């Protein structure tokens, strides 16, 4: 994944597990720091992350 699509404070999905994480920091060196919903910050390679498309809510 291109780090251009990852933004601090946005959500991403770990490709292998489908877990949704919050992006805390994005590095120009190919990795990001993410926070899991269960707690804890971890470094992960950007190519292991996918952007999360937010669904539009129709009323």
Backbone torsions as a table, in degrees:
resi	resn	phi	psi	omega
1	UNK	NA	145.3	176.9
2	UNK	-78.4	133.5	179.5
3	UNK	-67.9	-14.3	177.7
4	UNK	-62.8	-28.3	-177.3
5	UNK	-85.8	-15.9	178.5
6	UNK	-91.0	133.4	179.2
7	UNK	-130.3	145.1	177.5
8	UNK	-58.5	132.1	179.3
9	UNK	89.6	-10.2	179.4
10	UNK	-86.5	172.9	177.6
11	UNK	-103.7	149.1	177.0
12	UNK	-138.7	163.9	179.0
13	UNK	-118.7	134.7	174.9
14	UNK	-76.0	122.0	-172.2
15	UNK	-59.2	-41.3	-173.4
16	UNK	-76.6	-28.0	-175.3
17	UNK	-114.8	-20.3	-178.4
18	UNK	83.0	3.1	179.9
19	UNK	-69.9	141.2	176.5
20	UNK	-93.1	130.6	-179.5
21	UNK	-129.6	159.6	175.5
22	UNK	-99.1	131.7	179.9
23	UNK	-80.8	119.7	179.9
24	UNK	-94.6	-40.7	179.8
25	UNK	-147.7	147.0	176.6
26	UNK	-122.7	127.5	-179.5
27	UNK	-101.0	151.0	174.6
28	UNK	-78.9	-0.4	-176.1
29	UNK	-101.7	14.7	171.7
30	UNK	96.5	11.9	177.0
31	UNK	-140.4	163.9	178.3
32	UNK	-132.7	157.9	171.5
33	UNK	-101.4	124.4	-178.2
34	UNK	-122.8	154.5	176.4
35	UNK	-114.8	124.8	177.6
36	UNK	-77.1	152.2	178.7
37	UNK	-64.0	-26.6	179.0
38	UNK	-83.3	-5.7	177.5
39	UNK	111.0	152.2	177.3
40	UNK	100.3	138.4	176.7
41	UNK	-105.3	136.4	-178.0
42	UNK	-140.6	150.3	173.3
43	UNK	-87.2	139.6	179.0
44	UNK	-145.4	146.4	179.0
45	UNK	-66.9	140.0	-179.2
46	UNK	-60.7	-31.9	-178.9
47	UNK	-74.0	-5.4	174.9
48	UNK	-93.6	-2.8	-177.8
49	UNK	-110.1	148.8	174.8
50	UNK	-124.6	146.6	176.0
51	UNK	-71.5	151.1	178.8
52	UNK	-101.7	121.7	177.3
53	UNK	-84.2	123.9	178.0
54	UNK	-82.4	131.0	179.6
55	UNK	-79.6	139.3	177.1
56	UNK	-78.6	136.6	179.7
57	UNK	-95.5	123.7	178.4
58	UNK	-105.4	133.6	-178.4
59	UNK	-98.4	NA	NA
